[in-house]
Structure formats: structure tokens, C-alpha cells
Amino acid sequence: MRYLAVIGLFLATGFFAVMNSAPARAEKRAFELTIEDTKIVLVENQSFHTFAFNGQVPGPLMHVQEGDDVEVTVTNLTTLPHTIHWHGLLQRGSWQNDGVPDVTQKAIAPGDSYTYKFKADPAGTMWYHCHVNVHEHVAMRGMWGPLVVEPRNPRPIEKEITKDYLLMLSTWVSKWADRPGEGGEPGDVHDFFTINGKAFPDTQPIRVKEGDLVRLRLFGSGDAVHSIHLHGHVFEVFAKDGHPLPAPYKADTILIGP
């Protein structure tokens, strides 16, 4: 078994499986997102008030091809302002769509909608997240989701991949669970740790077969550094922060930071 690691910069349950079915030519891709006050269950009886994209944590997977013209209409159904930052995208000629409040746009007010338009560039494992009060909204309100941009010309090893999974790692501070608009303060102690919004034993297994070439797309979407280890297997780190490495390397344990 071989594991190809792709480290991200930073379906409501389980693992995201990515299907490589993007068309050969660039197309227009349109998405709609709502931001909703949603309570999710991390594990057993531990719930958490989130500002969830389309009512789920992580937010929906956006799967496009390099060069696609992407349009995302966002409607804010909460009582607080929000934006979306498209983490890792270059925004050449589209800086107004970078999602930085009071710099590239005014935050999306409660009840309002805003449409982002940008080119899917570069290819790689990216993500999207709120850019308002990130220490609360991103770190403990679940305002993040995966964005995969398939390369127009994949490298040979990418053509061999048989299983493809996304794992978004996050931390939570239970004292703020039912206090939206608060939290993300210095000295907060994380007491719940999740993969794709679920803590053990509610996390889902990664199911593979002997001989599979497995790609794990790892995201640090919270405030902590995580050590990821595969018992009995070795990672081959192929890409980092959305870009293939010129010299991939093998690792027993990988550190994933915010």
C-alpha cells in the first residue's frame, strides 16, 4: 500500500472521496452557498453552534478543473457579517473576489447575498473559509470547506491514484459551544479534536484495498498543529500548500499546522 500525502494550507460526516472526473476543457462552474446558524454534533452529546456553509461542516466540496471560470453566490442567513476567502487561489485580475473584509469587499451583511467570480488557478488542493473574525468563525464555528482544482496536465503519479480522500483537521473549545459571537480568545484550551467535523469514535474509517495508491489531502483548518502518523505505512509527501514539490519525500509522521 502506498500513501501519497498532499498537505493543505490550513458529507457532513465521514471522509470526502474525490472522483477524478473533470472535463478536459475549461468550463463555467456555478455554485450557491448559504451561511446558516447550525448545531452540529462533534461526538456523542457534544454539540456546537456553527455558522455552517449549506448547513454542514465541513462545507460542500467544490471540485473544478484548472482554468475553469468559477462563480459562487453566497447568501448570509445569520445575524453576523461574513466573507469567503478562497485560500490558495491567485486571483489574477480578480482581487476584488479575495474575500478580505474592508479591503477587497464589504462584509456580507445579514440577509444579503454576494457573488464571487474568479479563475480556478492554480491547480491543487485548496480550501475556502470565512475571513471575518477568523479566530472564532474559522477556528471554532466550522466556516471552512474543501476546494479541489484538478490539473489540466496531471503528473504521472497522479494518474496512478486509486483512492482519494480529504481530511480537514480542527479543534474546538467546548465552553464556547453555545455562545456564538464569542470565543477564539488567548488562553482558550482545546478539548475536542475532529476530522471532517467528527471526533472519535464517530470518525469514519478510510477503506482501501491492498495495492491501492491512496492520496490523502490534509488540511489544518483549526488553531492547532497535528502530528499525523500511519501505523505500518509511510507517507510520500507529493505536494504542499496547493503546489507539487520539486522533490517529494517520504515521512513517518507529518505535522499539519493552521
C-alpha positions in Angstrom: 0.0 0.0 0.0 1.3 3.5 -0.9 0.1 6.7 0.6 0.6 10.0 -1.3 0.2 12.9 1.1 -1.0 16.3 -0.1 -0.8 18.9 2.7 -3.3 21.7 2.6 -2.8 25.2 3.9 -4.5 25.5 7.0 -21.0 14.9 3.7 -21.4 16.5 6.9 -20.0 13.2 8.3 -17.3 10.8 7.2 -14.5 11.4 4.7 -14.7 13.2 1.4 -13.9 10.9 -1.6 -12.7 12.8 -4.6 -13.6 11.5 -8.0 -11.4 12.5 -10.9 -14.0 13.2 -13.5 -13.3 16.8 -14.5 -13.7 17.5 -18.2 -10.7 18.2 -20.5 -11.7 21.8 -21.4 -12.3 24.8 -19.1 -16.0 25.4 -18.3 -18.1 27.8 -16.2 -18.8 26.4 -12.8 -21.6 27.9 -10.7 -22.2 27.2 -7.0 -24.6 28.5 -4.4 -23.7 28.7 -0.7 -25.8 29.7 2.3 -24.3 30.6 5.7 -26.6 29.2 8.4 -26.8 29.0 12.2 -26.5 25.3 12.6 -25.8 23.0 15.5 -23.6 20.0 14.7 -22.7 17.1 16.9 -18.9 16.5 17.3 -19.3 13.3 19.2 -21.9 11.7 21.4 -23.7 14.5 23.2 -21.2 17.3 22.5 -23.0 19.8 20.1 -21.6 23.0 18.8 -23.2 26.2 17.4 -21.7 26.8 13.9 -22.1 29.2 11.1 -22.2 26.4 8.5 -22.0 26.6 4.8 -25.2 25.0 3.4 -25.8 23.7 7.0 -22.9 21.3 7.1 -19.3 21.1 8.5 -17.1 20.9 6.5 -18.8 22.9 3.8 -19.6 21.3 0.4 -16.7 20.1 -1.7 -16.1 22.3 -4.7 -14.4 20.3 -7.4 -13.3 22.1 -10.6 -10.7 22.0 -13.2 -7.7 24.3 -13.7 -8.8 27.3 -15.8 -12.5 27.0 -15.1 -14.5 30.2 -14.6 -16.0 29.8 -11.1 -19.0 31.8 -9.8 -20.2 31.4 -6.2 -23.3 33.1 -4.9 -23.2 33.4 -1.1 -26.3 34.2 1.0 -25.8 35.1 4.6 -28.7 33.8 6.8 -27.0 34.5 10.1 -27.1 37.7 12.2 -23.4 38.4 11.8 -21.3 39.7 8.8 -19.2 37.2 6.8 -17.0 36.9 3.7 -15.3 33.9 1.9 -11.6 33.8 1.2 -10.5 31.3 -1.5 -7.3 30.1 0.1 -4.5 29.4 -2.3 -6.1 30.9 -5.4 -4.0 33.5 -7.1 -6.9 35.9 -8.1 -5.1 37.3 -11.1 -7.2 40.2 -12.3 -9.9 39.3 -9.7 -8.5 40.7 -6.5 -11.9 42.1 -5.6 -13.1 38.5 -5.1 -10.4 37.6 -2.5 -12.8 37.9 0.4 -10.9 40.2 2.8 -13.4 42.4 4.6 -13.0 46.2 4.2 -10.1 45.6 1.9 -11.4 43.8 -1.2 -15.1 44.0 -0.3 -17.6 45.0 2.4 -18.6 42.0 4.5 -21.8 40.3 3.5 -24.4 41.7 5.9 -27.1 39.6 7.5 -29.8 38.8 4.9 -27.6 39.9 1.9 -26.1 37.9 -0.9 -22.8 38.4 -2.8 -21.4 36.7 -5.9 -17.7 35.8 -6.2 -16.2 35.3 -9.7 -12.7 34.0 -10.3 -10.5 31.7 -12.4 -9.6 28.3 -10.9 -5.8 28.9 -10.8 -3.5 27.3 -9.8 -4.4 23.6 -9.7 -4.1 21.8 -6.4 -5.7 21.1 -3.0 -7.2 24.4 -1.8 -9.9 25.4 0.7 -12.3 28.2 1.4 -13.2 29.9 4.7 -14.7 33.0 6.3 -12.3 35.9 6.7 -14.3 37.8 9.4 -13.1 37.2 13.0 -11.2 34.1 11.9 -10.2 33.1 15.5 -13.9 32.4 16.1 -15.6 31.9 12.8 -12.9 29.6 11.3 -11.3 28.2 14.4 -14.5 27.1 16.2 -17.6 27.8 14.1 -16.9 25.4 11.2 -16.7 28.0 8.5 -14.5 26.1 6.1 -14.7 23.6 3.2 -12.5 22.0 0.6 -11.8 23.3 -2.9 -10.0 20.9 -5.3 -8.7 22.2 -8.6 -7.7 19.3 -10.9 -4.7 20.0 -13.1 -5.1 20.1 -16.8 -1.9 18.1 -17.1 -1.6 15.8 -14.1 1.8 14.3 -13.2 2.3 10.6 -13.9 1.9 9.6 -10.3 -1.5 11.3 -10.1 -2.7 9.1 -12.9 -2.0 6.0 -10.8 -4.1 7.1 -7.8 -6.9 4.7 -7.0 -8.4 6.3 -3.8 -8.6 10.0 -3.0 -9.7 11.4 0.4 -9.9 14.8 2.1 -9.3 15.1 5.9 -9.9 18.5 7.4 -8.5 18.7 10.9 -9.9 21.1 13.5 -10.1 21.9 17.2 -12.9 23.1 19.4 -13.3 24.8 22.8 -16.5 23.5 24.5 -17.0 26.4 26.8 -18.0 28.5 23.7 -20.2 25.8 22.2 -23.5 27.6 22.7 -22.2 31.2 22.7 -22.0 32.3 19.0 -20.2 35.6 18.5 -17.8 34.8 21.3 -14.6 32.7 21.7 -11.3 32.5 19.9 -9.5 34.2 22.8 -5.9 33.9 24.0 -5.7 31.1 26.6 -8.5 29.0 25.2 -7.9 25.3 25.8 -9.0 23.0 23.0 -10.8 20.0 24.4 -12.3 18.4 21.2 -10.4 17.4 18.1 -12.1 16.5 14.9 -11.6 15.1 11.4 -14.2 16.4 9.0 -16.2 17.7 11.9 -16.3 14.4 13.8 -14.4 13.2 16.9 -13.5 9.6 17.7 -15.3 7.2 17.8 -17.7 9.0 15.4 -15.0 9.4 12.8 -15.2 7.2 9.7 -12.6 4.6 8.6 -10.6 5.0 5.4 -11.3 1.8 3.4 -8.7 0.7 0.9 -7.6 -2.5 -0.7 -4.1 -4.0 -0.9 -2.2 -2.4 -3.7 -4.2 0.9 -3.8 -2.3 4.1 -4.3 -4.1 6.4 -1.8 -4.0 10.2 -1.8 -4.8 11.9 1.5 -5.4 15.6 1.2 -4.8 17.0 4.7 -6.0 20.4 5.8 -5.1 22.3 9.0 -8.5 24.1 9.4 -8.2 24.9 13.1 -5.8 26.6 15.5 -3.6 23.7 16.4 -0.7 21.7 15.0 -1.4 18.0 14.4 1.0 15.1 14.1 -0.4 12.6 11.5 1.1 9.1 11.5 0.1 5.9 9.6 0.9 2.7 11.5 2.6 0.3 9.2 2.8 2.6 6.3 5.0 5.5 5.1 3.8 8.8 3.6 5.2 10.1 0.3 4.7 13.9 0.5 4.0 14.9 -3.0 2.5 18.4 -2.7 2.2 21.2 -0.1 0.0 24.3 0.1 -1.5 23.5 -3.2 1.7 23.0 -5.2 3.6 19.9 -6.2 7.0 19.6 -4.6 10.1 19.5 -6.9 11.5 16.7 -4.7 8.8 14.6 -3.0 10.0 13.0 0.2 9.0 10.1 2.5 7.9 10.7 6.1 6.7 8.5 9.0 4.9 11.4 10.7 3.6 14.7 9.1 3.0 17.9 11.0 -0.1 19.8 9.8 -0.3 23.4 11.0 -3.1 26.0 10.9 
